[in-house]
Amino acid sequence: MKSANVLILPGWQNSGPAHWQSRWEVAHGYTRVQEHDWERPLRGDWLMQLEEAVLRCDEPAVLVAHSLGCIQVAAWAAHSQNAQRVKAALLVAPGDVEREAMRPLLPSWSPIARQPLPFKTILVASRDDVHCTFEKADSLARDWGAELLDLGNAGHINADSGLGDWPQGQALLRRLTDLN
């Protein structure tokens, strides 16, 4: 698998330089899917950006999503005719866009697509994530047919979680994709 075919899908407001996704992009040459508007994400626009990124890959893509990016993957897979072009997905700390507080901020993202994902998937969740309860993450993992990894109390599994380069995440990615 070529590193350029590993697609980084940040969540709402993007991932800053200290976030493990940004660190992986720099260290491994993974491709960040750029969105037109990180502050006011429109579901249709984000799905189109992912579709185009997957179609640009010269081998099956591997998706590495965080927060809203996880919801993006599920919505895209439910509608795309090209989901077979994805080998696997690592979904980390899905954001619960169905919470009452989030609906007015991200109105085009609810309801969350719940169809089984047609590719091998690991969902990593934290027990103290303020953006999604562990129970909701567990429910999403079951609906999506994903293996659930309980990271314990790791917050939103972002830069504030102090993960640095997050080698455990890289090991999960290698397990999903047989990357060397």
Contacts in CASP RR format, 6 or more apart in sequence:
PFRMAT RR
TARGET T0000
AUTHOR 0000-0000-0000
METHOD contacts of the structure
MODEL  1
MKSANVLILPGWQNSGPAHWQSRWEVAHGYTRVQEHDWERPLRGDWLMQL
EEAVLRCDEPAVLVAHSLGCIQVAAWAAHSQNAQRVKAALLVAPGDVERE
AMRPLLPSWSPIARQPLPFKTILVASRDDVHCTFEKADSLARDWGAELLD
LGNAGHINADSGLGDWPQGQALLRRLTDLN
1 59 0 8 1.000
1 60 0 8 1.000
1 62 0 8 1.000
1 87 0 8 1.000
1 177 0 8 1.000
1 178 0 8 1.000
1 179 0 8 1.000
2 58 0 8 1.000
2 59 0 8 1.000
3 28 0 8 1.000
3 29 0 8 1.000
3 30 0 8 1.000
4 29 0 8 1.000
4 30 0 8 1.000
4 31 0 8 1.000
4 57 0 8 1.000
5 31 0 8 1.000
5 57 0 8 1.000
5 58 0 8 1.000
5 59 0 8 1.000
5 60 0 8 1.000
5 61 0 8 1.000
5 62 0 8 1.000
6 28 0 8 1.000
6 29 0 8 1.000
6 30 0 8 1.000
6 31 0 8 1.000
6 61 0 8 1.000
6 62 0 8 1.000
6 64 0 8 1.000
6 173 0 8 1.000
6 177 0 8 1.000
7 30 0 8 1.000
7 31 0 8 1.000
7 32 0 8 1.000
7 33 0 8 1.000
7 50 0 8 1.000
7 53 0 8 1.000
7 54 0 8 1.000
7 57 0 8 1.000
7 61 0 8 1.000
7 62 0 8 1.000
7 63 0 8 1.000
7 64 0 8 1.000
8 15 0 8 1.000
8 21 0 8 1.000
8 24 0 8 1.000
8 25 0 8 1.000
8 30 0 8 1.000
8 31 0 8 1.000
8 32 0 8 1.000
8 33 0 8 1.000
8 64 0 8 1.000
9 33 0 8 1.000
9 50 0 8 1.000
9 63 0 8 1.000
9 64 0 8 1.000
9 65 0 8 1.000
9 66 0 8 1.000
9 69 0 8 1.000
9 70 0 8 1.000
9 72 0 8 1.000
9 73 0 8 1.000
10 19 0 8 1.000
10 21 0 8 1.000
10 32 0 8 1.000
10 38 0 8 1.000
10 66 0 8 1.000
10 67 0 8 1.000
10 68 0 8 1.000
10 69 0 8 1.000
11 38 0 8 1.000
11 41 0 8 1.000
11 65 0 8 1.000
11 66 0 8 1.000
11 67 0 8 1.000
11 68 0 8 1.000
11 69 0 8 1.000
11 72 0 8 1.000
12 38 0 8 1.000
12 39 0 8 1.000
12 41 0 8 1.000
12 67 0 8 1.000
12 68 0 8 1.000
12 106 0 8 1.000
13 38 0 8 1.000
13 39 0 8 1.000
14 35 0 8 1.000
14 38 0 8 1.000
15 21 0 8 1.000
15 22 0 8 1.000
15 66 0 8 1.000
15 158 0 8 1.000
15 159 0 8 1.000
16 22 0 8 1.000
16 159 0 8 1.000
17 23 0 8 1.000
18 159 0 8 1.000
18 164 0 8 1.000
19 66 0 8 1.000
19 158 0 8 1.000
19 159 0 8 1.000
20 157 0 8 1.000
20 158 0 8 1.000
20 159 0 8 1.000
20 163 0 8 1.000
20 164 0 8 1.000
20 165 0 8 1.000
20 166 0 8 1.000
20 169 0 8 1.000
21 32 0 8 1.000
21 64 0 8 1.000
21 66 0 8 1.000
22 32 0 8 1.000
23 164 0 8 1.000
23 165 0 8 1.000
23 166 0 8 1.000
24 30 0 8 1.000
24 64 0 8 1.000
24 165 0 8 1.000
24 166 0 8 1.000
24 170 0 8 1.000
25 31 0 8 1.000
25 32 0 8 1.000
27 165 0 8 1.000
30 64 0 8 1.000
31 53 0 8 1.000
33 49 0 8 1.000
33 50 0 8 1.000
33 53 0 8 1.000
34 49 0 8 1.000
35 41 0 8 1.000
35 45 0 8 1.000
35 46 0 8 1.000
35 49 0 8 1.000
36 45 0 8 1.000
36 49 0 8 1.000
37 45 0 8 1.000
41 68 0 8 1.000
41 106 0 8 1.000
41 108 0 8 1.000
41 109 0 8 1.000
42 108 0 8 1.000
43 72 0 8 1.000
43 75 0 8 1.000
43 108 0 8 1.000
43 109 0 8 1.000
44 108 0 8 1.000
46 68 0 8 1.000
46 69 0 8 1.000
46 72 0 8 1.000
47 72 0 8 1.000
47 75 0 8 1.000
47 76 0 8 1.000
47 79 0 8 1.000
47 80 0 8 1.000
50 63 0 8 1.000
50 72 0 8 1.000
50 73 0 8 1.000
50 76 0 8 1.000
51 76 0 8 1.000
51 80 0 8 1.000
51 82 0 8 1.000
53 61 0 8 1.000
54 61 0 8 1.000
54 80 0 8 1.000
54 82 0 8 1.000
54 85 0 8 1.000
54 86 0 8 1.000
55 82 0 8 1.000
55 85 0 8 1.000
57 85 0 8 1.000
59 87 0 8 1.000
60 85 0 8 1.000
60 86 0 8 1.000
60 87 0 8 1.000
61 85 0 8 1.000
61 86 0 8 1.000
61 87 0 8 1.000
62 86 0 8 1.000
62 87 0 8 1.000
62 88 0 8 1.000
62 89 0 8 1.000
62 90 0 8 1.000
62 173 0 8 1.000
62 176 0 8 1.000
62 177 0 8 1.000
63 73 0 8 1.000
63 86 0 8 1.000
63 88 0 8 1.000
63 89 0 8 1.000
63 90 0 8 1.000
63 91 0 8 1.000
64 89 0 8 1.000
64 90 0 8 1.000
64 92 0 8 1.000
64 173 0 8 1.000
65 72 0 8 1.000
65 73 0 8 1.000
65 89 0 8 1.000
65 90 0 8 1.000
65 91 0 8 1.000
65 92 0 8 1.000
66 92 0 8 1.000
66 93 0 8 1.000
66 157 0 8 1.000
66 158 0 8 1.000
67 92 0 8 1.000
67 93 0 8 1.000
67 94 0 8 1.000
67 95 0 8 1.000
67 131 0 8 1.000
67 156 0 8 1.000
67 158 0 8 1.000
68 95 0 8 1.000
68 97 0 8 1.000
68 106 0 8 1.000
68 109 0 8 1.000
69 91 0 8 1.000
69 94 0 8 1.000
70 91 0 8 1.000
70 92 0 8 1.000
70 93 0 8 1.000
70 94 0 8 1.000
70 95 0 8 1.000
70 123 0 8 1.000
70 140 0 8 1.000
71 94 0 8 1.000
71 95 0 8 1.000
71 97 0 8 1.000
71 109 0 8 1.000
71 112 0 8 1.000
71 113 0 8 1.000
73 89 0 8 1.000
73 91 0 8 1.000
73 117 0 8 1.000
74 112 0 8 1.000
74 113 0 8 1.000
74 114 0 8 1.000
74 115 0 8 1.000
74 117 0 8 1.000
74 140 0 8 1.000
74 144 0 8 1.000
75 109 0 8 1.000
75 112 0 8 1.000
75 113 0 8 1.000
76 83 0 8 1.000
77 83 0 8 1.000
77 86 0 8 1.000
77 113 0 8 1.000
77 115 0 8 1.000
77 117 0 8 1.000
77 118 0 8 1.000
77 119 0 8 1.000
78 113 0 8 1.000
78 115 0 8 1.000
79 113 0 8 1.000
83 117 0 8 1.000
83 118 0 8 1.000
83 119 0 8 1.000
84 118 0 8 1.000
86 118 0 8 1.000
86 119 0 8 1.000
87 119 0 8 1.000
87 120 0 8 1.000
87 176 0 8 1.000
87 177 0 8 1.000
88 119 0 8 1.000
88 120 0 8 1.000
88 121 0 8 1.000
88 176 0 8 1.000
88 177 0 8 1.000
89 117 0 8 1.000
89 119 0 8 1.000
89 120 0 8 1.000
89 121 0 8 1.000
89 122 0 8 1.000
89 146 0 8 1.000
89 176 0 8 1.000
90 121 0 8 1.000
90 122 0 8 1.000
90 124 0 8 1.000
90 169 0 8 1.000
90 172 0 8 1.000
90 173 0 8 1.000
90 176 0 8 1.000
91 121 0 8 1.000
91 122 0 8 1.000
91 123 0 8 1.000
91 124 0 8 1.000
91 144 0 8 1.000
91 146 0 8 1.000
92 123 0 8 1.000
92 124 0 8 1.000
92 157 0 8 1.000
92 169 0 8 1.000
93 124 0 8 1.000
93 125 0 8 1.000
93 126 0 8 1.000
93 129 0 8 1.000
93 131 0 8 1.000
93 132 0 8 1.000
93 137 0 8 1.000
93 155 0 8 1.000
93 156 0 8 1.000
93 157 0 8 1.000
93 158 0 8 1.000
94 123 0 8 1.000
94 125 0 8 1.000
94 132 0 8 1.000
94 136 0 8 1.000
94 137 0 8 1.000
94 140 0 8 1.000
95 102 0 8 1.000
95 129 0 8 1.000
95 131 0 8 1.000
95 132 0 8 1.000
96 102 0 8 1.000
96 112 0 8 1.000
96 131 0 8 1.000
96 132 0 8 1.000
96 133 0 8 1.000
96 136 0 8 1.000
97 103 0 8 1.000
97 106 0 8 1.000
97 109 0 8 1.000
97 110 0 8 1.000
97 112 0 8 1.000
98 110 0 8 1.000
98 111 0 8 1.000
98 112 0 8 1.000
102 109 0 8 1.000
102 110 0 8 1.000
103 110 0 8 1.000
112 140 0 8 1.000
114 140 0 8 1.000
114 143 0 8 1.000
114 144 0 8 1.000
115 143 0 8 1.000
115 144 0 8 1.000
116 143 0 8 1.000
116 144 0 8 1.000
116 145 0 8 1.000
117 144 0 8 1.000
117 145 0 8 1.000
117 146 0 8 1.000
120 176 0 8 1.000
121 144 0 8 1.000
121 145 0 8 1.000
121 146 0 8 1.000
121 147 0 8 1.000
121 176 0 8 1.000
122 146 0 8 1.000
122 147 0 8 1.000
122 148 0 8 1.000
122 149 0 8 1.000
122 172 0 8 1.000
122 175 0 8 1.000
122 176 0 8 1.000
123 137 0 8 1.000
123 140 0 8 1.000
123 141 0 8 1.000
123 144 0 8 1.000
123 146 0 8 1.000
123 147 0 8 1.000
123 148 0 8 1.000
123 149 0 8 1.000
124 149 0 8 1.000
124 151 0 8 1.000
124 157 0 8 1.000
124 169 0 8 1.000
124 172 0 8 1.000
125 132 0 8 1.000
125 134 0 8 1.000
125 137 0 8 1.000
125 138 0 8 1.000
125 141 0 8 1.000
125 148 0 8 1.000
125 149 0 8 1.000
125 150 0 8 1.000
125 151 0 8 1.000
125 157 0 8 1.000
126 134 0 8 1.000
126 151 0 8 1.000
126 152 0 8 1.000
126 153 0 8 1.000
126 154 0 8 1.000
126 155 0 8 1.000
126 156 0 8 1.000
126 157 0 8 1.000
126 161 0 8 1.000
127 134 0 8 1.000
127 150 0 8 1.000
127 151 0 8 1.000
127 152 0 8 1.000
127 153 0 8 1.000
127 154 0 8 1.000
128 152 0 8 1.000
128 153 0 8 1.000
128 154 0 8 1.000
128 155 0 8 1.000
129 137 0 8 1.000
129 154 0 8 1.000
129 155 0 8 1.000
129 156 0 8 1.000
129 157 0 8 1.000
130 155 0 8 1.000
130 156 0 8 1.000
131 156 0 8 1.000
134 150 0 8 1.000
137 148 0 8 1.000
138 148 0 8 1.000
140 146 0 8 1.000
141 147 0 8 1.000
141 148 0 8 1.000
142 148 0 8 1.000
149 172 0 8 1.000
151 157 0 8 1.000
154 161 0 8 1.000
154 163 0 8 1.000
155 161 0 8 1.000
157 163 0 8 1.000
173 179 0 8 1.000
174 180 0 8 1.000
END
